[in-house]
Amino acid sequence: MTPRTGPRAYHPDDRAALADICVRTADNGGDSRHLYPDLELMPSIFAAPYAYLEPDLAFVIDDGTGRAVGYIIGTADTPRFVTEFRERWLPRVEDRYPRPVDPPRGPADEMIALLHDPERMVLPELACHPAHLHIDLLPEWQRRGYGRELMRTFLAALRAKGVEGVHLSMLTANTPARAFYDRLGFAELPVPDPGPVSYLVRGTQPDL
C-alpha cells in the first residue's frame, strides 16, 4: 500500500529518522549537532526510550514516501515510565554514557547527567496530568498543520487509555514553540524552581 502524507503509527524502521529529527530540533528547536557531536546522545534521552518503552504512543508524520519527518512520543503514566526508564532503558545505554562523576563541564555532560536522573520528570504539581509528550518536526514540515494532526492523534490515543490530562516541559526561551502550544490549548502550570523550562498542561478532550 502506498504511504500517504500525514500521521501514522511509529514502526521500528523509523528509528533512524526519529533520531535524526530529534538531533535537528534539539537546540531550542534548531539543529543541535554543534552542541552534541555524538548523534545518539539526545535521541537516547528524548526519543528512543519512548519508542522502546511505549511504542503504542509513538506516531510520526510520513512524507508520503515512507520517511518520517516529524513525531510525537510520550507516555500515559509518567511515574511508571520513570521506573521503566531506569530499569529497562538505562541498562541499554549506560555503558556508552556512564554517569558523570564530576560536575558537568559542557552541554554533553549536562545531558548525560539528565539521562541518569529520570526521576526529575516526576513533580507533584503534575499529578493530575500524568501523561507527558515530546513533539518535533523538521523545519520544512512545520507551520503546515502537521503538528496539530500529531497532537490530535496522540490525545485520542491517551483518551482511549482513560487518561484525562497531559503535560510537557519546554525551554522557556523557545517562544515559537510556546505560541504553538498556546494555540493548542495548553496552559502554564507553575512549579517551584523550574529552571530554564516551563511546564504546560491540558486535558485530552478532542477540541483541537
C-alpha positions as CSV (number, residue, x, y, z in Angstrom):
1,M,0.0,0.0,0.0
2,T,1.4,3.4,-0.9
3,P,2.0,5.6,2.2
4,R,0.0,8.9,2.4
5,T,1.4,12.2,3.7
6,G,0.3,12.6,7.3
7,P,0.3,10.9,10.7
8,R,0.7,7.2,11.1
9,A,1.9,4.8,13.8
10,Y,5.6,4.6,14.5
11,H,7.4,1.5,13.1
12,P,10.8,0.2,14.3
13,D,12.1,1.0,10.8
14,D,11.5,4.7,11.7
15,R,14.2,4.6,14.5
16,A,16.9,6.3,12.5
17,A,14.6,9.0,11.2
18,L,13.3,9.6,14.8
19,A,16.9,10.1,16.0
20,D,17.7,12.5,13.1
21,I,14.6,14.6,13.8
22,C,15.5,14.8,17.4
23,V,19.1,15.9,16.7
24,R,17.9,18.5,14.2
25,T,15.4,20.1,16.6
26,A,17.2,19.7,20.0
27,D,18.8,23.1,20.2
28,N,15.8,25.2,21.2
29,G,14.0,24.0,18.1
30,G,17.1,24.1,15.9
31,D,19.9,21.8,14.8
32,S,22.0,20.6,17.8
33,R,24.9,18.9,16.1
34,H,27.3,21.7,17.0
35,L,26.5,21.2,20.7
36,Y,26.3,17.4,20.8
37,P,28.6,15.8,18.3
38,D,27.6,12.3,19.5
39,L,24.4,12.0,17.4
40,E,23.0,9.3,19.6
41,L,23.1,11.3,22.8
42,M,20.0,13.4,22.5
43,P,17.8,10.7,21.0
44,S,18.9,8.3,23.8
45,I,17.3,10.8,26.3
46,F,14.4,12.3,24.5
47,A,13.3,10.0,21.7
48,A,14.4,6.4,21.6
49,P,13.3,5.4,25.2
50,Y,9.7,6.4,24.4
51,A,9.6,4.4,21.1
52,Y,11.2,1.5,23.0
53,L,9.1,1.6,26.2
54,E,5.7,2.8,24.9
55,P,5.6,2.3,21.1
56,D,1.8,2.4,21.1
57,L,2.0,6.1,21.9
58,A,4.6,6.9,19.2
59,F,3.3,8.5,15.9
60,V,5.1,10.1,13.0
61,I,4.3,12.3,10.1
62,D,5.0,10.4,6.9
63,D,6.2,12.5,3.9
64,G,4.3,10.2,1.5
65,T,7.3,8.0,0.7
66,G,7.5,6.1,4.0
67,R,10.0,8.6,5.5
68,A,9.2,10.0,8.9
69,V,9.7,13.8,9.0
70,G,8.1,14.5,12.4
71,Y,7.0,12.7,15.5
72,I,5.0,12.8,18.7
73,I,6.0,10.4,21.5
74,G,5.2,10.1,25.2
75,T,3.8,8.1,28.0
76,A,0.4,7.7,29.6
77,D,1.9,7.4,33.1
78,T,5.0,9.4,33.9
79,P,5.9,7.8,37.3
80,R,5.6,4.3,35.7
81,F,7.7,5.5,32.7
82,V,10.4,6.8,35.0
83,T,10.6,3.4,36.7
84,E,10.8,1.6,33.4
85,F,13.4,4.1,32.1
86,R,15.7,3.3,35.0
87,E,15.1,-0.4,35.0
88,R,14.8,-1.2,31.3
89,W,16.3,1.7,29.3
90,L,19.3,2.9,31.2
91,P,21.0,-0.5,31.2
92,R,20.9,-0.4,27.4
93,V,22.8,2.9,27.1
94,E,24.8,3.5,30.3
95,D,27.9,1.7,29.0
96,R,28.1,4.4,26.3
97,Y,27.0,7.2,28.6
98,P,28.3,6.4,32.1
99,R,27.0,8.5,35.0
100,P,29.3,11.6,35.4
101,V,31.5,11.6,38.5
102,D,32.4,15.3,38.2
103,P,30.3,18.4,37.8
104,P,29.2,18.9,34.1
105,R,31.9,20.6,32.0
106,G,29.8,21.2,28.9
107,P,26.5,20.7,27.2
108,A,27.0,17.0,26.6
109,D,27.9,16.3,30.2
110,E,24.8,18.2,31.3
111,M,22.6,16.0,29.1
112,I,24.3,12.8,30.3
113,A,23.5,13.9,33.9
114,L,19.8,14.3,32.8
115,L,19.9,10.8,31.3
116,H,20.8,9.4,34.7
117,D,18.2,11.3,36.6
118,P,14.8,10.3,35.1
119,E,13.2,11.0,38.5
120,R,13.4,14.7,37.6
121,M,10.3,14.1,35.5
122,V,8.0,13.4,38.5
123,L,6.7,16.5,40.1
124,P,3.7,16.5,42.5
125,E,2.2,19.6,40.8
126,L,1.7,17.4,37.6
127,A,-0.1,14.5,39.3
128,C,-3.4,15.5,37.7
129,H,-1.7,15.4,34.2
130,P,0.1,12.1,34.4
131,A,0.9,11.7,30.7
132,H,3.6,13.7,29.0
133,L,4.9,14.1,25.5
134,H,7.6,15.3,23.1
135,I,6.7,16.6,19.6
136,D,9.2,17.6,16.9
137,L,9.0,18.2,13.2
138,L,11.8,19.0,10.7
139,P,11.8,22.8,10.0
140,E,10.4,22.4,6.4
141,W,7.4,20.5,7.8
142,Q,6.5,23.0,10.4
143,R,3.7,25.5,10.2
144,R,1.8,23.3,7.8
145,G,-0.8,21.8,10.2
146,Y,1.1,18.6,10.8
147,G,1.9,19.4,14.4
148,R,-1.8,19.8,15.2
149,E,-2.5,16.5,13.4
150,L,0.1,14.7,15.5
151,M,-1.3,16.2,18.7
152,R,-4.8,15.3,17.8
153,T,-3.7,11.7,17.2
154,F,-1.8,11.5,20.4
155,L,-4.6,12.9,22.6
156,A,-7.0,10.4,21.1
157,A,-4.7,7.6,22.0
158,L,-4.5,8.9,25.6
159,R,-8.3,9.1,25.8
160,A,-8.5,5.5,24.6
161,K,-6.4,4.6,27.6
162,G,-8.6,6.5,30.0
163,V,-6.0,9.3,30.6
164,E,-7.5,12.7,31.2
165,G,-4.5,15.0,31.5
166,V,-1.2,15.5,29.8
167,H,1.8,17.8,30.3
168,L,5.0,18.8,28.6
169,S,8.1,20.7,29.5
170,M,9.8,23.2,27.1
171,L,12.6,25.6,27.2
172,T,11.0,28.9,28.2
173,A,13.2,30.7,25.6
174,N,11.6,28.8,22.7
175,T,8.9,31.4,22.0
176,P,7.7,29.9,18.7
177,A,7.1,26.5,20.4
178,R,5.2,28.3,23.2
179,A,2.9,30.0,20.7
180,F,2.2,26.7,19.1
181,Y,1.2,25.1,22.4
182,D,-0.9,28.1,23.3
183,R,-2.9,27.7,20.1
184,L,-3.5,24.0,21.1
185,G,-5.0,24.9,24.4
186,F,-2.0,24.3,26.7
187,A,-1.7,26.5,29.8
188,E,1.3,27.1,32.0
189,L,1.4,25.4,35.4
190,P,3.7,27.0,37.9
191,V,6.1,24.7,39.7
192,P,8.8,25.5,42.3
193,D,12.3,26.2,40.8
194,P,11.5,25.3,37.2
195,G,14.9,26.4,36.0
196,P,15.1,27.2,32.2
197,V,11.9,25.3,31.4
198,S,8.1,25.9,31.6
199,Y,5.5,23.2,32.3
200,L,2.4,23.3,30.2
201,V,-0.8,21.2,30.8
202,R,-4.1,20.4,29.1
203,G,-6.8,17.9,29.1
204,T,-7.1,15.2,26.5
205,Q,-10.6,16.3,25.3
206,P,-10.9,16.4,21.5
207,D,-11.2,20.2,21.0
208,L,-8.3,21.0,18.7
